[in-house]
Amino acid sequence: MATLNEVVVDSSIIIACSIPQEQTKWARQKMAQYTTFHILDLTYYEVANAFKHMVPKRLTPMEAKTTFSVAQQMMDIFIVH
């Protein structure tokens, strides 16, 4: 019997893996359990929107640019639906 090692990733997991926060360790542990990742095409917009609202509250502009780049690199290797 084949084991499925795929998962659909929500934007909140991408954010948690990109921006250190309370859920980061858990999100990274969960991601490490899989080898193939799927996202919806709207995930790019959801992540960008989260960064837009976090910049003034939690991140400097440079931190936002760097962490968004990390999030974008993650999404670029995922399968988009």
N, C-alpha and C positions, 0 to 999 in steps of 0.2 A: 504494500500500500504506500503510495506516494505521500510525502508530507508537504503540505503547503507552507511555504515560507515567505508569503506575501502579505502585505497589509496596506490598507488605505490610511493615509496620513492626513490628519486634520491640521488646519493652519495653527491651532493652538500648540500642537506638538512642535511644529517648525519654529514658532516663536520661542517656546521653552528651550529648545536646543540652541537657539541663536543668541538669546539674551539671558544671561544668568539670573535665575529667580528660584523661588521655592520648589518649583516642579522640574527644574532642569535635570537633576540627577535621575529622577524617575523616568522622564521622557527619554533620556539617552539610554537608560537600561532597557527600556521597551524597544527602542529602535534597534538595539544590538541583537535582539532576538530574531530579526528578519533580514532577508537579503534582497528582497524586491519590494519597492515602494510605489504606491499609486497615489495620485492627487487629482482633484478636479481642476479644471481650467480656472475656476474662480478663486482657487487658493492663492494665486499670485496677487490678485486684488485684495483679498482678505489680509494677507501678510503685509502688503504695502500700506493698507489702511491702519493696521495695528502699529506699524512703525511711525506713521504720520501722527498718531495720537500719543505715542510714547515719547517722542523726541522732546517736547517741552517738559514732560513730567519726569522722565527717568534717564534720558540719554543726551549727551552733548551731540551737536551735529556730526562731529567726526566719529563718535561711537555709533551713531545711527547709520552712517554711511558704511562703516566697517561691518557691523553686524547684519545689515541688510544684504550686503554682498555675500556673507556666509549663508544666509537664508536662501538667497537666489541661487547660489551654487548647489545647495541641497536640492532645491526644487528642479533645477535643470537636469539632474540625473534621475529624477523620478519619472515614472510613466504617467503622462497627462491624459485625462479623459474628459 
